[in-house]
């Protein structure tokens, strides 16, 4: 019998998740939630841009969708600007006995040491009460800096440092709120954007460092170390999300570092440009406009560059797709897992089983 799935939102991740659920033979799409009242009652196929109707109407009612008794909710709604409200939603799903795979809040990728113990226990208590599980993942934070690097460490004899990096041109990335309000791109250099406030990087990407440490049985110094290098634009130009004026913020390189006795052992790095040829002295992708790079210093020394792009050639489009599909493809494993707040350390290998083209 197919697992009954509700997709939460019809934004970019939500639309891709709808198509992903329809592609998996063991999943049945039974409901879709929308926040915009104008979308309520519209056919999901239309909202997802599928070019066909599905005979399934979108709903704005949490109660109506929970009454469908789905096995799992694929939650792809934006959470960066409403973290606590999103967590309350996730807790209510668990209490109702519904499993959840979600793209955020990203701190829940590995919340121990990030969120207060009382909050983490609230989520775990809700999972036990509802006999359900919650798993938050994606591509970054997610597969590119948890599953992939941990798999590589299985080849090591000795590990001196594990570095996981995203190196990307964000000029075609369309998320205005994220780009302007969180990163501060296109704003004066003195603007105190959220991500650059002390401790915020450790909240957003610290879970990556902590999960890698847990996977390697490593106890880190506290607190994690943050390093930030922001650069201004040398000319005026436009990107998908906003206008970048000369002198405003246009690029950033940051690190979240886990040390042991003061020595860096696990490093999360981001090199984010809004113009491909800017800051040539910073790390550059091995191919195209972006890559995820895993570097293991030790014995042996290993480097892997993970490159992806959509059918149209754009890596930002495929970044959204791989995030959505990481969630959708994890549904069955999460439904079958023991109740709890699950990390990748708790789940079996997740594959694209059933997705190979047969025609």
C-alpha positions in Angstrom: 0.0 0.0 0.0 1.3 3.4 -0.9 2.4 5.9 1.8 0.0 8.9 2.0 1.9 12.2 1.6 1.0 15.8 2.2 3.2 18.5 0.7 3.5 21.7 2.8 3.7 24.7 0.5 3.9 25.4 -3.2 7.0 27.6 -3.2 10.0 26.4 -5.1 10.8 23.5 -2.9 7.1 22.6 -2.6 6.5 22.5 -6.3 9.5 20.3 -6.8 8.4 18.1 -4.0 5.0 17.6 -5.5 6.5 16.4 -8.8 8.9 14.2 -6.8 6.1 12.5 -4.8 4.3 11.8 -8.1 7.4 10.2 -9.5 7.8 7.7 -6.6 5.7 4.6 -7.0 5.4 3.9 -3.3 4.0 7.4 -2.5 0.5 8.8 -3.0 -0.1 12.6 -2.9 -3.2 13.2 -0.8 -3.0 16.8 0.1 -1.2 20.1 -0.4 -1.1 23.1 2.0 -0.9 26.7 0.8 -0.4 29.9 2.8 -1.9 32.3 0.2 -5.7 32.4 0.4 -5.8 33.0 -3.4 -4.4 29.5 -4.0 -6.9 27.7 -1.8 -9.2 25.5 -3.9 -6.9 25.6 -7.0 -5.8 22.4 -8.7 -2.4 21.3 -7.3 -1.2 20.4 -10.8 -1.7 24.1 -11.9 0.0 25.4 -8.7 3.0 23.1 -9.2 3.4 24.1 -12.9 2.9 20.5 -14.1 0.9 21.6 -17.2 -2.0 19.3 -16.2 -4.6 19.0 -13.5 -4.4 16.4 -10.8 -7.9 16.6 -9.6 -6.6 17.5 -6.1 -7.4 20.9 -4.6 -5.0 22.9 -2.4 -6.0 23.6 1.2 -5.1 26.4 3.6 -6.4 24.4 6.6 -4.0 22.5 8.9 -6.9 20.6 10.5 -8.3 19.6 7.1 -5.0 18.1 6.0 -4.2 16.3 9.3 -7.7 14.8 9.1 -6.5 13.0 6.0 -4.2 11.0 8.3 -1.2 11.2 6.1 1.8 9.0 6.8 4.2 11.8 6.2 4.3 15.6 5.5 7.0 16.9 3.2 7.6 20.4 4.6 9.3 22.7 2.2 8.0 26.1 3.4 10.4 28.9 4.1 11.5 28.8 7.8 14.5 31.1 7.9 12.4 34.1 8.9 9.9 32.3 11.2 12.0 29.6 13.0 9.9 29.3 16.2 6.6 29.4 14.4 7.8 26.6 12.0 9.0 24.5 15.0 5.5 24.8 16.6 4.0 23.6 13.3 6.4 20.6 13.2 5.6 19.7 16.8 1.9 19.8 16.1 2.4 17.4 13.2 4.3 15.0 15.4 1.7 15.2 18.1 -1.0 14.3 15.5 1.0 11.1 14.7 2.4 12.3 11.3 6.0 11.8 10.3 7.8 14.8 8.8 10.7 15.4 6.4 11.6 19.1 6.2 14.0 21.5 4.7 14.1 23.6 7.8 14.7 25.1 10.3 18.2 24.0 9.4 19.4 23.9 13.0 17.3 20.7 13.3 19.7 18.9 11.0 21.6 18.3 14.3 20.1 20.4 17.1 22.0 19.1 20.1 24.4 21.8 21.3 22.6 24.3 19.0 19.0 24.7 20.3 18.3 24.7 24.1 17.9 21.2 25.6 14.4 22.0 26.6 13.3 22.7 23.1 14.9 19.6 21.7 13.2 17.5 24.4 9.8 19.1 23.5 10.3 17.9 19.9 11.4 14.4 21.0 8.5 14.2 23.5 6.0 15.1 20.7 7.6 12.4 18.5 7.2 9.8 21.2 3.6 10.9 22.0 2.6 10.7 18.3 4.8 7.6 17.5 6.2 9.7 14.6 9.6 11.0 13.4 11.0 14.3 12.2 14.0 14.5 9.8 15.4 17.8 8.5 17.9 17.7 5.7 18.6 19.0 2.2 21.7 19.6 0.2 23.4 22.3 2.5 23.0 21.9 5.4 22.4 18.3 4.3 23.8 15.6 2.0 26.7 17.6 0.6 28.1 18.2 4.1 26.9 15.3 6.1 26.3 12.0 4.2 28.9 12.5 1.5 31.9 13.6 3.7 31.1 10.9 6.3 31.1 8.3 3.6 34.5 9.5 2.4 35.9 9.2 5.9 35.3 5.5 5.7 38.4 5.4 3.4 40.7 7.1 6.0 43.5 5.7 8.1 44.0 9.0 9.9 42.0 12.3 9.8 43.8 15.6 10.7 41.1 17.9 9.3 37.8 17.5 7.5 36.7 20.5 5.5 33.3 20.8 3.7 32.7 23.8 1.5 30.2 25.3 -0.8 31.8 27.4 -3.6 29.1 29.1 -5.7 28.0 32.0 -7.8 24.5 33.1 -6.5 23.8 35.5 -9.3 20.9 33.3 -10.7 19.6 32.3 -7.2 16.1 33.8 -6.9 15.3 34.2 -3.2 15.1 38.0 -2.5 14.5 37.7 1.2 17.4 35.3 1.8 19.8 37.2 -0.4 19.0 40.8 0.8 17.8 40.4 4.4 19.9 37.4 5.6 23.0 37.7 3.5 22.8 41.5 3.0 23.8 41.4 -0.7 23.3 44.8 -2.3 23.2 46.6 1.0 25.8 49.0 2.5 28.8 47.2 4.0 28.0 48.6 7.4 24.5 47.0 7.4 24.2 44.5 10.2 22.5 41.6 8.3 21.3 38.7 10.3 23.8 36.1 9.3 26.8 38.2 10.3 25.6 38.8 13.9 27.7 36.8 16.4 26.5 33.3 16.9 24.1 33.1 14.0 26.4 31.1 11.7 26.9 28.6 14.5 23.1 28.3 14.7 22.7 27.9 11.0 25.7 25.8 10.0 27.0 24.8 13.4 24.8 21.7 13.2 26.8 20.5 10.2 30.1 20.8 12.2 28.5 19.1 15.3 27.0 16.2 13.2 30.3 15.5 11.5 31.9 15.5 15.0 29.3 13.1 16.3 29.8 10.8 13.3 33.6 10.8 14.0 33.2 10.4 17.8 34.9 13.7 18.4 34.3 16.1 21.3 34.7 19.7 20.2 35.9 22.8 22.1 33.1 25.3 22.9 32.1 27.6 21.4 32.6 27.0 17.7 34.8 29.6 15.9 33.3 31.9 13.3 35.3 33.7 10.6 33.7 36.1 8.1 35.2 38.0 5.1 32.8 40.2 3.3 33.6 42.1 0.1 32.0 45.1 -1.8 31.1 45.3 -5.5 33.6 47.0 -7.8 30.8 48.1 -10.2 27.0 48.2 -10.5 25.2 45.1 -11.8 21.9 43.2 -11.4 21.4 39.6 -10.2 18.2 37.5 -10.1 17.3 38.6 -6.6 18.3 42.2 -6.4 20.5 45.1 -7.7 24.1 45.2 -6.6 25.4 48.8 -6.5 29.1 49.6 -6.5 30.4 49.6 -2.9 27.6 47.4 -1.5 28.1 43.9 -0.3 28.7 41.5 -3.2 30.6 38.5 -1.9 31.3 36.7 1.4 33.6 33.9 2.6 32.9 32.4 6.0 33.9 29.5 8.1 32.4 27.7 11.1 35.2 25.8 12.8 35.2 23.0 15.3 38.4 22.8 17.2 39.9 20.2 19.6 42.4 21.6 22.1 42.5 24.7 19.9 43.3 22.9 16.7 40.8 23.1 13.8 39.5 19.6 13.1 36.2 20.1 11.3 35.6 23.2 9.1 32.4 24.3 7.3 33.2 26.9 4.6 31.1 28.9 2.2 32.5 31.0 -0.6 29.5 32.9 -2.0 29.8 35.3 -5.0 27.3 37.3 -6.9 29.7 37.7 -9.9 31.6 34.6 -11.1 34.9 36.4 -11.7 35.0 38.3 -8.4 37.6 37.5 -5.7 39.8 35.2 -7.9 42.1 34.7 -4.9 39.3 32.8 -3.1 38.6 29.1 -3.9 36.9 28.6 -7.2 34.6 25.8 -8.5 36.3 23.0 -10.4 33.5 23.0 -13.0 30.8 25.5 -13.9 29.5 28.1 -11.5 29.4 26.0 -8.3 30.5 22.9 -6.4 30.5 21.3 -3.0 34.1 20.4 -2.0 35.1 17.9 0.6 38.7 17.9 1.7 40.2 15.4 4.1 43.7 16.1 5.3 45.4 13.0 6.8 46.3 9.6 5.5 45.3 9.5 2.7 44.7 13.1 1.6 41.4 13.2 -0.3 39.4 15.8 -2.2 36.1 15.4 -3.9 34.2 18.1 -5.8 30.5 17.4 -6.1 29.0 19.3 -9.1 25.4 19.4 -10.2 23.3 21.5 -12.6 19.7 21.4 -13.9 18.7 20.3 -17.3 18.9 23.9 -18.3 22.5 24.0 -17.1 21.9 26.2 -14.0 23.3 25.0 -10.6 20.9 27.1 -8.5 17.9 25.4 -10.1 19.3 22.0 -9.4 20.3 23.1 -5.9 16.5 23.5 -5.2 15.7 20.2 -6.9 18.3 18.1 -5.0 17.0 19.6 -1.7 13.4 18.6 -2.5 14.4 15.1 -3.7 16.5 14.5 -0.7 13.4 15.0 1.4 11.0 13.0 -0.9 13.4 10.1 -1.3 13.8 9.9 2.5 10.0 9.6 3.2 9.9 5.8 3.4 13.0 5.5 5.6 11.6 8.1 8.0 8.2 6.5 8.2 9.8 3.1 9.0 12.2 4.5 11.6 11.8 4.5 15.3 10.0 7.6 16.6 12.2 10.6 17.3 14.2 13.6 16.0 16.3 11.9 13.4 19.6 12.8 11.9 21.4 11.1 9.0 23.3 9.1 11.7 20.0 7.4 12.5 18.8 6.5 9.0 19.8 3.8 6.6 21.3 4.6 3.1 18.7 6.5 1.1 18.7 5.9 -2.7 16.8 6.8 -5.8 15.2 3.3 -5.8 12.4 3.1 -8.4 13.5 6.3 -10.3 15.6 4.8 -13.1 14.1 5.6 -16.5 12.7 2.4 -18.1 11.7 3.7 -21.5 
